Amino acid sequence: MVVTPHLAATAMVPRLLEGYDDGTWVALVFEEIAGSLPAQPWRPG
C-alpha cells in the first residue's frame, strides 16, 4: 500500500484501487487486467 500509489503512470502494473489495514488484516484491491494464469504445476520456463 505504500509503494504502488507512487509507481509511474507508465509502469505496466495493475493500479491499486483500494486498501484496508486494521493492524491485523490487510486487503488490497487492484484493477482487473487482461492476461492468463500460469500453467500448473508451474514450470521454470
VEXKOLLUM-436896 format. One record per residue: x, y, z of N, C-alpha, C in turn; residue number from 1. Coordinates in nm, 2 decimals. Layout:
BEGIN
+--------+--------+--------+--------+--------+--------+--------+--------+--------+-----+
!     nX !     nY !     nZ !    caX !    caY !    caZ !     cX !     cY !     cZ !  nr !
+--------+--------+--------+--------+--------+--------+--------+--------+--------+-----+
!      X !      Y !      Z !      X !      Y !      Z !      X !      Y !      Z ! NUM !
...
+--------+--------+--------+--------+--------+--------+--------+--------+--------+-----+
END
This chain:
BEGIN
+--------+--------+--------+--------+--------+--------+--------+--------+--------+-----+
!     nX !     nY !     nZ !    caX !    caY !    caZ !     cX !     cY !     cZ !  nr !
+--------+--------+--------+--------+--------+--------+--------+--------+--------+-----+
!   0.08 !  -0.12 !   0.00 !   0.00 !   0.00 !   0.00 !   0.09 !   0.13 !   0.00 !   1 !
!   0.21 !   0.11 !   0.03 !   0.30 !   0.23 !   0.04 !   0.36 !   0.26 !  -0.10 !   2 !
!   0.40 !   0.15 !  -0.17 !   0.48 !   0.17 !  -0.29 !   0.39 !   0.19 !  -0.42 !   3 !
!   0.29 !   0.11 !  -0.43 !   0.21 !   0.11 !  -0.56 !   0.15 !   0.24 !  -0.59 !   4 !
!   0.10 !   0.32 !  -0.50 !   0.05 !   0.45 !  -0.55 !   0.15 !   0.55 !  -0.61 !   5 !
!   0.28 !   0.52 !  -0.58 !   0.38 !   0.61 !  -0.63 !   0.46 !   0.56 !  -0.75 !   6 !
!   0.41 !   0.45 !  -0.81 !   0.47 !   0.40 !  -0.93 !   0.43 !   0.49 !  -1.05 !   7 !
!   0.52 !   0.50 !  -1.14 !   0.50 !   0.58 !  -1.26 !   0.37 !   0.54 !  -1.33 !   8 !
!   0.30 !   0.63 !  -1.39 !   0.18 !   0.60 !  -1.46 !   0.21 !   0.51 !  -1.58 !   9 !
!   0.33 !   0.51 !  -1.63 !   0.37 !   0.42 !  -1.74 !   0.41 !   0.28 !  -1.70 !  10 !
!   0.42 !   0.26 !  -1.57 !   0.46 !   0.12 !  -1.52 !   0.35 !   0.02 !  -1.56 !  11 !
!   0.39 !  -0.09 !  -1.61 !   0.30 !  -0.19 !  -1.66 !   0.25 !  -0.28 !  -1.54 !  12 !
!   0.18 !  -0.22 !  -1.45 !   0.13 !  -0.30 !  -1.33 !  -0.02 !  -0.26 !  -1.31 !  13 !
!  -0.10 !  -0.34 !  -1.25 !  -0.24 !  -0.30 !  -1.22 !  -0.24 !  -0.19 !  -1.12 !  14 !
!  -0.33 !  -0.10 !  -1.13 !  -0.34 !   0.01 !  -1.04 !  -0.41 !  -0.03 !  -0.91 !  15 !
!  -0.36 !   0.02 !  -0.80 !  -0.42 !  -0.01 !  -0.67 !  -0.55 !   0.08 !  -0.66 !  16 !
!  -0.67 !   0.01 !  -0.64 !  -0.79 !   0.08 !  -0.63 !  -0.83 !   0.12 !  -0.49 !  17 !
!  -0.80 !   0.03 !  -0.40 !  -0.84 !   0.05 !  -0.26 !  -0.75 !  -0.03 !  -0.17 !  18 !
!  -0.73 !   0.01 !  -0.05 !  -0.65 !  -0.07 !   0.05 !  -0.72 !  -0.06 !   0.19 !  19 !
!  -0.70 !  -0.16 !   0.27 !  -0.75 !  -0.17 !   0.40 !  -0.65 !  -0.23 !   0.49 !  20 !
!  -0.62 !  -0.17 !   0.60 !  -0.53 !  -0.22 !   0.70 !  -0.57 !  -0.18 !   0.84 !  21 !
!  -0.62 !  -0.28 !   0.92 !  -0.66 !  -0.25 !   1.05 !  -0.56 !  -0.29 !   1.16 !  22 !
!  -0.43 !  -0.32 !   1.12 !  -0.33 !  -0.36 !   1.21 !  -0.31 !  -0.51 !   1.22 !  23 !
!  -0.42 !  -0.58 !   1.18 !  -0.41 !  -0.73 !   1.19 !  -0.43 !  -0.78 !   1.05 !  24 !
!  -0.53 !  -0.73 !   0.98 !  -0.56 !  -0.78 !   0.84 !  -0.53 !  -0.67 !   0.74 !  25 !
!  -0.48 !  -0.71 !   0.62 !  -0.46 !  -0.62 !   0.51 !  -0.53 !  -0.67 !   0.39 !  26 !
!  -0.60 !  -0.59 !   0.32 !  -0.66 !  -0.63 !   0.19 !  -0.63 !  -0.52 !   0.09 !  27 !
!  -0.59 !  -0.56 !  -0.03 !  -0.56 !  -0.47 !  -0.14 !  -0.65 !  -0.51 !  -0.26 !  28 !
!  -0.71 !  -0.41 !  -0.32 !  -0.79 !  -0.43 !  -0.44 !  -0.72 !  -0.36 !  -0.56 !  29 !
!  -0.69 !  -0.44 !  -0.66 !  -0.62 !  -0.39 !  -0.78 !  -0.72 !  -0.40 !  -0.89 !  30 !
!  -0.70 !  -0.32 !  -1.00 !  -0.78 !  -0.32 !  -1.12 !  -0.76 !  -0.45 !  -1.19 !  31 !
!  -0.86 !  -0.50 !  -1.26 !  -0.85 !  -0.62 !  -1.34 !  -0.77 !  -0.59 !  -1.46 !  32 !
!  -0.68 !  -0.68 !  -1.50 !  -0.61 !  -0.67 !  -1.62 !  -0.62 !  -0.79 !  -1.71 !  33 !
!  -0.60 !  -0.77 !  -1.84 !  -0.61 !  -0.89 !  -1.93 !  -0.49 !  -0.98 !  -1.91 !  34 !
!  -0.51 !  -1.11 !  -1.92 !  -0.40 !  -1.20 !  -1.91 !  -0.45 !  -1.34 !  -1.88 !  35 !
!  -0.36 !  -1.43 !  -1.85 !  -0.40 !  -1.57 !  -1.82 !  -0.31 !  -1.62 !  -1.70 !  36 !
!  -0.36 !  -1.71 !  -1.63 !  -0.29 !  -1.77 !  -1.52 !  -0.18 !  -1.86 !  -1.58 !  37 !
!  -0.07 !  -1.87 !  -1.50 !   0.04 !  -1.96 !  -1.55 !   0.00 !  -2.10 !  -1.55 !  38 !
!   0.07 !  -2.19 !  -1.63 !   0.04 !  -2.33 !  -1.63 !   0.06 !  -2.39 !  -1.49 !  39 !
!  -0.01 !  -2.49 !  -1.45 !   0.01 !  -2.55 !  -1.32 !   0.03 !  -2.70 !  -1.35 !  40 !
!   0.12 !  -2.77 !  -1.29 !   0.22 !  -2.71 !  -1.20 !   0.31 !  -2.61 !  -1.27 !  41 !
!   0.36 !  -2.51 !  -1.20 !   0.44 !  -2.41 !  -1.26 !   0.57 !  -2.47 !  -1.31 !  42 !
!   0.61 !  -2.42 !  -1.42 !   0.74 !  -2.47 !  -1.49 !   0.84 !  -2.35 !  -1.49 !  43 !
!   0.96 !  -2.38 !  -1.48 !   1.07 !  -2.27 !  -1.48 !   1.06 !  -2.18 !  -1.61 !  44 !
!   1.02 !  -2.24 !  -1.72 !   1.02 !  -2.16 !  -1.85 !   0.90 !  -2.07 !  -1.85 !  45 !
+--------+--------+--------+--------+--------+--------+--------+--------+--------+-----+
END
